[in-house]
Structures are given as structure tokens and as C-alpha cells.
Amino acid sequence: MILKDMYKIVLFSLLTSFLISSCVVVQEAQNVVEMSQMHNRIAVVPIQALVERKIWMSTEKYNELNLRKSEETQQRIFNFMQFYTRNGSIHAEIMNPDEVNSILHGAGYPNTRLTNNQLCELLQVDAIIFGQIEVLEPVNEVTAIAITNTYSNATVITNIVQLNLNLYDANSGTQIWNTQQINRGQMGSIKENMQRQVCRRAVRNLPYNIKKRRYKKAYYALNGF
């Protein structure tokens, strides 16, 4: 019975590997470069987080963990964007997350629901970046070791990190860019490193990064180069 259950887990892990390799996407408006180059001030709002809940966690502890992961991801995205600001790829001002969260907290957010337009008006920005991050553990390390001892060729996924990031344009009142970044890890993988990787890849693909090949041509055409 135990071997049968392990076999099911192996199949699930292999299937998950396939799905992950086919789910990294970037979607954008046709004139995303033109629209994003009109942004002078942007804000990264807290990223909604969902982490794997351990059986010993109380509801309060679990909620605290999700909140901490939310603000941690927000800060991480801001830090990566600051890197591209310093190297000249991003010209827009990026609000400090502490300032963003202070204003949002004063407005009762997230308990008080606000539309994207209301968030932009409240923060006085031309665009907001928002999204969700999931940190999952489909198979723990102990089970993974047992599976690989039984099936030497098995590829067991022990950690999955998925980031869904969006860019909302206040002027048009529409979402103009989206990316889904998924990272998977086998035994010994470190969740924090995986989270940094998906955030870095997502920010690198933002249309503000005018040195990115996919946006460079549109940027040059826009500026008559």
C-alpha cells in the first residue's frame, strides 16, 4: 500500500514538472511600451501571498506568515526594480514600500476593498504593480528521500513557487501587462532562493526595462531613433 502511494506521488511530481515547464508566460497590451513610458510614478502594492500551511500552525500564525510573505515579496520586487532604475533601464519614480503601506493602512486597506483606480488615486501614481505569490511543498524532504530510494530515476518536486504579477495603467483604467513565473525545486532546494528567482525574472520582463530586447525596438521607434 505504501509503495502504491509512493508511485502515485511520483506520477504527480512528474506531471507537475511538465506543467511547470509550460506555464511561464508574459502577456501584454500591443502598445505596452508607449503606455508604460508615460508613467512617472509607480507603486508596488503588497503582493497577496499563500504559503504551505503546516499542520501545527494556528490560524493566527498562518495569517501572520502570509502577511510577512506578502510584504517581503513586495519589498523584493521593489529592490529589483531599483536595480534597473540605477542602471538607467527604468526612468519612473518607484514609491518606497514603507510609504505605500503607510498610506494604504491609513485607508483601511486591505480590509476596506479598493479598486485599482482608487489605489492609484490614493497613492497618486500613474500605475500600480500587484499580484499573488504561492509557496507550496507538494512532497516533503523525508518522503522525497523514500521515493528516490525506491525509484532511482524519479524526479521528485519538493518545492513550488509561483508568482503572478500584473501592471495596471491608471490613465487607460486597464491592466496592460501580466507575467506568470513558476519555479520548481527538487531535494535540497531552498524556497527563499526560488522566490528571489521568480521575482527577479518577473521584474526583468517589465515593459519599463527598455534594455530588454523585446521592448528595445518599440522604445526606439517611439523616440524616433
C-alpha distance (Angstrom), angle and dihedral (degrees) to the residues before:
residue distance angle dihedral
M1 . . .
I2 3.81 . .
L3 3.81 91.8 .
K4 3.79 90.0 49.0
D5 3.81 91.0 53.2
M6 3.82 90.2 47.9
Y7 3.81 89.5 51.7
K8 3.81 89.8 54.5
I9 3.79 90.5 50.3
V10 3.81 91.3 50.7
L11 3.81 91.1 51.8
F12 3.81 90.6 48.4
S13 3.79 91.6 49.9
L14 3.80 93.4 49.1
L15 3.79 90.9 48.3
T16 3.79 90.2 48.3
S17 3.80 89.6 52.8
F18 3.81 90.0 55.5
L19 3.77 93.9 47.5
I20 3.79 92.5 48.8
S21 3.78 92.9 52.2
S22 3.82 89.8 55.2
C23 3.82 100.4 44.4
V24 3.82 106.0 70.3
V25 3.80 104.0 110.2
V26 3.79 142.2 157.8
Q27 3.80 120.4 -157.7
E28 3.80 123.7 -176.2
A29 3.78 145.7 164.0
Q30 3.80 115.0 -92.7
N31 3.82 92.2 -114.2
V32 3.81 95.6 37.1
V33 3.81 94.1 132.8
E34 3.80 93.1 51.9
M35 3.82 91.3 47.9
S36 3.79 96.1 44.8
Q37 3.81 93.1 48.1
M38 3.82 87.5 62.5
H39 3.80 90.6 63.5
N40 3.79 114.4 103.6
R41 3.79 98.5 168.5
I42 3.80 127.8 26.5
A43 3.80 136.3 173.6
V44 3.78 134.9 -152.0
V45 3.80 107.3 -143.7
P46 3.83 122.0 -156.6
I47 3.80 109.9 -67.6
Q48 3.80 113.5 -125.8
A49 3.81 107.5 -116.2
L50 3.78 134.5 -158.0
V51 3.80 116.7 -178.1
E52 3.79 130.3 -178.6
R53 3.80 108.4 -84.4
K54 3.80 115.2 -134.7
I55 3.78 117.7 -142.8
W56 3.81 91.5 -117.7
M57 3.82 95.3 54.7
S58 3.79 119.3 109.1
T59 3.81 118.0 -141.7
E60 3.79 89.8 -106.7
K61 3.80 92.8 51.1
Y62 3.79 91.8 46.3
N63 3.82 92.7 50.5
E64 3.80 90.5 48.6
L65 3.80 90.1 51.6
N66 3.81 92.1 51.1
L67 3.82 91.3 48.1
R68 3.79 91.9 49.8
K69 3.80 91.1 48.6
S70 3.82 90.1 48.1
E71 3.80 94.3 55.3
E72 3.80 92.4 38.8
T73 3.81 90.8 56.3
Q74 3.80 91.1 45.6
Q75 3.81 90.3 53.4
R76 3.80 91.8 45.2
I77 3.81 92.7 53.8
F78 3.80 90.0 47.0
N79 3.83 90.9 51.4
F80 3.80 92.7 51.2
M81 3.81 90.5 48.0
Q82 3.81 89.8 51.0
F83 3.80 88.3 57.0
Y84 3.80 90.3 57.9
T85 3.81 90.0 45.6
R86 3.80 90.6 56.1
N87 3.81 93.8 49.4
G88 3.81 92.0 49.4
S89 3.81 98.9 -109.1
I90 3.82 93.9 113.4
H91 3.80 119.8 44.5
A92 3.83 99.4 177.5
E93 3.81 123.4 98.7
I94 3.80 111.7 -109.4
M95 3.79 116.4 -150.7
N96 3.79 116.7 -124.2
P97 3.83 110.0 -108.6
D98 3.82 91.4 -128.5
E99 3.80 89.9 58.3
V100 3.81 91.6 44.7
N101 3.80 93.5 50.5
S102 3.79 93.3 45.0
I103 3.82 91.3 55.4
L104 3.80 92.5 44.2
H105 3.80 92.4 47.8
G106 3.81 89.7 51.8
A107 3.81 89.0 55.0
G108 3.81 92.2 50.6
Y109 3.80 94.7 -109.5
P110 3.04 129.9 -167.2
N111 3.82 93.5 16.9
T112 3.79 86.6 52.1
R113 3.79 105.3 58.3
L114 3.80 115.4 -131.9
T115 3.79 128.7 -174.2
N116 3.78 119.9 -126.7
N117 3.80 90.1 -104.7
Q118 3.81 90.7 51.8
L119 3.80 90.3 49.6
C120 3.81 90.4 52.3
E121 3.80 91.7 48.8
L122 3.79 92.7 46.4
L123 3.80 93.4 49.4
Q124 3.82 92.9 37.4
V125 3.79 93.2 -129.8
D126 3.79 135.7 138.1
A127 3.80 93.5 -134.0
I128 3.78 142.9 6.8
I129 3.78 131.7 -147.6
F130 3.79 115.1 -145.8
G131 3.79 138.9 156.8
Q132 3.78 149.7 123.3
I133 3.79 135.9 -81.9
E134 3.80 126.2 -160.5
V135 3.80 123.2 -164.2
L136 3.80 110.7 -169.4
E137 3.80 137.8 174.2
P138 3.83 108.1 -159.3
V139 3.83 92.6 173.5
N140 3.80 125.8 20.1
E141 3.79 122.4 -133.2
V142 3.82 95.0 -105.7
T143 3.80 92.7 53.4
A144 3.81 90.6 44.0
I145 3.80 90.7 55.6
A146 3.81 90.8 50.0
I147 3.81 91.1 50.2
T148 3.81 95.0 48.8
N149 3.81 90.5 47.4
T150 3.80 88.1 56.2
Y151 3.81 98.6 36.7
S152 3.80 108.7 32.2
N153 3.82 94.4 -171.1
A154 3.82 95.3 48.5
T155 3.80 119.6 124.1
V156 3.79 105.0 -149.6
I157 3.80 119.4 -167.4
T158 3.80 110.4 -147.5
N159 3.81 100.2 170.0
I160 3.80 134.2 33.9
V161 3.80 124.8 -175.2
Q162 3.80 119.3 -175.3
L163 3.80 125.2 -177.2
N164 3.79 123.6 -170.8
L165 3.81 110.7 -170.9
N166 3.81 128.5 -177.1
L167 3.81 137.0 -171.0
Y168 3.82 117.5 -148.7
D169 3.81 121.2 -163.0
A170 3.81 113.8 -147.8
N171 3.81 95.7 -160.8
S172 3.80 95.5 57.6
G173 3.81 94.5 29.2
T174 3.80 90.9 -131.8
Q175 3.77 141.3 110.6
I176 3.80 105.1 -108.2
W177 3.81 102.9 179.0
N178 3.80 139.7 27.7
T179 3.78 136.6 174.2
Q180 3.78 133.7 -174.9
Q181 3.78 114.5 -157.9
I182 3.80 120.6 -175.3
N183 3.77 126.9 -175.5
R184 3.78 126.6 -174.9
G185 3.76 130.1 -164.2
Q186 3.77 135.1 -162.6
M187 3.79 127.4 -153.1
G188 3.78 112.4 -35.1
S189 3.81 94.1 21.1
I190 3.81 116.2 142.9
K191 3.80 117.2 -133.6
E192 3.81 94.5 -150.8
N193 3.80 91.9 55.6
M194 3.79 90.5 47.9
Q195 3.80 91.0 51.2
R196 3.79 91.6 50.9
Q197 3.80 89.8 50.4
V198 3.82 96.0 53.6
C199 3.82 91.4 45.8
R200 3.80 92.2 49.2
R201 3.81 92.8 48.7
A202 3.79 92.2 47.3
V203 3.81 94.0 50.8
R204 3.80 91.2 45.3
N205 3.83 88.1 59.2
L206 3.81 96.1 50.2
P207 3.83 112.3 120.1
Y208 3.82 88.7 -122.6
N209 3.80 87.9 73.4
I210 3.80 95.9 89.2
K211 3.80 91.0 176.7
K212 3.80 89.4 64.6
R213 3.81 108.4 107.6
R214 3.80 94.2 -130.0
Y215 3.83 90.8 58.2
K216 3.80 102.6 31.5
K217 3.81 96.2 83.1
A218 3.82 93.1 48.8
Y219 3.80 90.4 47.5
Y220 3.82 92.7 51.4
A221 3.82 91.2 47.6
L222 3.80 90.1 49.2
N223 3.81 91.5 53.2
G224 3.81 96.8 40.2
F225 3.81 96.9 -112.1
